[in-house]
Amino acid sequence: MVLAASRRRRGAIDMRLVVGLALVASSVAGVVVLVGALDTRTTVYAAASALSPGDRIDRGDLVERSVALDGADGLYLRAGDVPAEGLVVVRAVRGGELLPRAAVGDAAGVRSTALVLRLAAPVSASVRPGSSVDVWTSPAEVDGRGYGAPVVLVADAVVVRIVEDDRLVGSADAGSVEVLVPRGRVARVLQAQANGDALAVVPAGLPLGG
């Protein structure tokens, strides 16, 4: 009888252990499911290095980042969104920065093109590749004796590069700059240069932190 009672106690202890382990396992599983349901992170692309307007990129130029964007994930390039032919950068992106959809364009249908402008005024020290600038023009007078009132020729053009000027001091031009301009404005810019109009670029805004 003593042996039978001992066996019954061991059986009761074993059942309590099994029930306890089952409760712990179900609790852990519930926490895992809850955390998974609350995890709203999305995998998007970031620039592996600094990107400049006009750069052609593919998946090899990007790195994946898992981030929580609070519903703004549609504003950024997600994993799998890069076509086989790649994309073209249309505005500067810093290395490590998440890649906005607005910063890239289809390589087959980019809406902007690059032009080199001969300037009549020096470029501001704040202007550098990736800067947004307004292109101003002062139309040359018909008699060649001066220029008319300046007007904005292209708003929010993007600087690709400052062209190094190796000419002798005393040249009539103040240097050149390569900018991305909308295709719809290309003809006007080329006409202004052909007419000998005085062109200048003015910063459209300064980024935070200089």
C-alpha positions in Angstrom: 0.0 0.0 0.0 2.9 2.3 0.8 4.4 1.6 -2.7 1.0 2.3 -4.4 0.7 5.6 -2.5 4.2 6.6 -3.5 3.4 5.9 -7.2 0.2 8.0 -7.0 2.2 11.0 -5.6 4.8 10.7 -8.4 2.1 10.6 -11.0 0.4 13.7 -9.5 3.8 15.5 -9.5 4.5 14.5 -13.1 1.1 15.7 -14.2 1.6 19.1 -12.5 5.0 19.4 -14.2 3.5 18.6 -17.6 0.7 21.1 -17.1 3.2 23.8 -16.0 5.5 23.3 -19.0 2.5 23.5 -21.3 1.4 26.8 -19.7 4.9 28.2 -20.1 5.1 27.1 -23.7 1.7 28.6 -24.6 2.7 31.9 -22.9 5.9 32.1 -24.8 4.1 31.3 -28.1 1.5 34.0 -27.3 4.2 36.6 -26.7 6.0 35.7 -30.0 2.7 36.0 -31.9 1.9 39.4 -30.3 5.3 40.8 -31.0 5.1 39.6 -34.6 1.7 41.3 -35.0 3.0 44.6 -33.6 6.2 44.6 -35.7 5.4 47.0 -38.6 8.9 47.2 -39.9 9.4 47.3 -43.7 12.5 46.5 -45.7 13.5 49.5 -47.9 16.6 50.5 -49.7 19.3 52.9 -48.5 22.2 54.4 -50.5 25.4 52.4 -50.0 27.4 55.6 -50.7 26.6 59.2 -51.8 24.6 59.4 -55.0 24.6 62.4 -57.3 22.0 63.5 -59.9 22.6 61.6 -63.2 24.1 58.5 -61.5 22.8 55.2 -62.8 22.2 52.7 -60.1 21.2 49.1 -59.6 20.7 46.8 -56.6 24.5 46.6 -56.1 24.6 50.3 -55.2 22.0 49.9 -52.4 21.7 48.2 -49.1 18.5 46.9 -47.4 17.3 48.4 -44.1 14.5 47.1 -41.9 12.8 50.1 -40.5 9.4 51.3 -39.0 8.1 54.1 -41.1 4.7 54.6 -39.5 2.7 54.3 -42.7 5.2 56.2 -44.9 6.8 53.2 -46.4 5.2 54.0 -49.8 7.5 57.1 -50.0 10.7 55.0 -50.1 12.1 52.4 -52.5 11.3 48.9 -51.2 13.2 45.7 -51.8 12.2 44.4 -55.2 11.3 47.8 -56.7 14.5 48.2 -58.7 14.1 47.0 -62.3 16.7 45.0 -64.1 17.8 48.0 -66.2 18.4 50.1 -63.1 17.4 53.6 -62.2 18.7 57.1 -62.6 19.2 59.4 -59.6 17.5 62.8 -60.1 18.4 64.4 -56.8 21.3 64.0 -54.3 21.2 61.3 -51.7 23.7 61.0 -48.9 25.4 57.7 -48.1 23.3 55.6 -45.7 20.2 57.7 -46.3 16.9 55.9 -47.1 16.2 56.2 -50.8 13.0 58.2 -51.5 11.1 57.2 -54.6 11.1 60.9 -55.7 15.0 60.8 -55.8 15.1 58.3 -58.7 13.6 57.9 -62.1 13.1 55.2 -64.7 16.3 54.9 -66.8 14.1 54.8 -69.9 12.1 57.9 -69.2 13.9 60.4 -67.0 12.1 63.7 -67.1 15.2 65.8 -66.7 18.4 66.2 -68.8 21.9 67.6 -68.0 23.1 70.9 -69.6 26.3 72.8 -69.1 25.6 76.5 -68.6 28.1 79.3 -69.3 27.7 81.8 -66.5 28.1 85.6 -66.4 28.3 85.7 -62.6 30.4 83.6 -60.2 28.8 80.6 -58.5 28.0 81.0 -54.8 30.3 79.0 -52.4 27.1 77.4 -51.0 26.4 75.8 -54.4 27.7 72.2 -54.8 26.7 69.0 -56.5 23.1 68.1 -55.4 22.2 71.7 -54.7 18.9 73.1 -55.9 19.3 76.3 -57.8 17.2 78.8 -59.9 18.7 79.7 -63.3 18.3 83.4 -64.0 18.7 85.0 -67.4 19.2 88.7 -68.4 18.3 88.9 -72.1 20.9 90.5 -74.3 19.8 93.8 -75.9 19.4 93.7 -79.7 22.0 96.3 -80.2 24.5 94.4 -78.1 25.0 97.3 -75.6 23.6 95.7 -72.5 21.1 93.3 -71.0 17.5 93.4 -70.0 15.9 92.8 -66.6 16.7 89.4 -65.1 14.0 86.7 -65.0 13.9 83.1 -63.8 14.6 80.8 -66.7 14.5 77.5 -64.8 13.3 77.0 -61.2 14.7 74.3 -59.0 17.3 73.0 -61.3 19.7 70.4 -59.7 23.5 70.9 -59.8 25.4 67.9 -61.2 28.9 69.5 -61.0 30.8 72.7 -61.0 32.9 72.7 -64.1 36.5 73.6 -63.5 37.6 76.7 -65.5 41.1 76.4 -66.9 40.9 79.5 -69.1 43.0 82.6 -68.6 41.9 85.3 -66.2 40.0 88.0 -68.0 37.6 85.7 -69.8 34.1 87.2 -70.2 32.5 84.1 -68.6 32.5 83.5 -64.8 32.7 79.7 -65.2 30.3 76.9 -66.0 28.0 74.6 -64.1 26.3 71.4 -65.2 22.6 71.2 -64.1 19.7 68.9 -64.5 16.7 70.8 -66.1 13.3 69.6 -67.1 13.2 68.5 -70.7 10.4 71.0 -71.4 12.8 73.9 -70.6 15.8 72.6 -72.6 14.9 74.6 -75.8 14.6 77.9 -73.9 17.9 77.4 -72.1 19.7 76.6 -75.3 18.1 79.6 -77.0 19.2 81.9 -74.2 22.8 80.6 -74.6 22.7 81.0 -78.3 21.4 84.6 -78.0 24.3 85.5 -75.7 22.0 86.1 -72.7 23.7 86.5 -69.3 23.0 83.5 -67.1 23.4 83.0 -63.4 22.5 80.4 -60.8 21.1 81.3 -57.4 20.7 78.8 -54.5 17.0 77.9 -54.2 17.5 76.9 -50.5 20.1 75.7 -48.1 19.9 72.3 -46.4 19.7 72.2 -42.6 23.2 72.0 -41.1 24.8 74.0 -44.0 
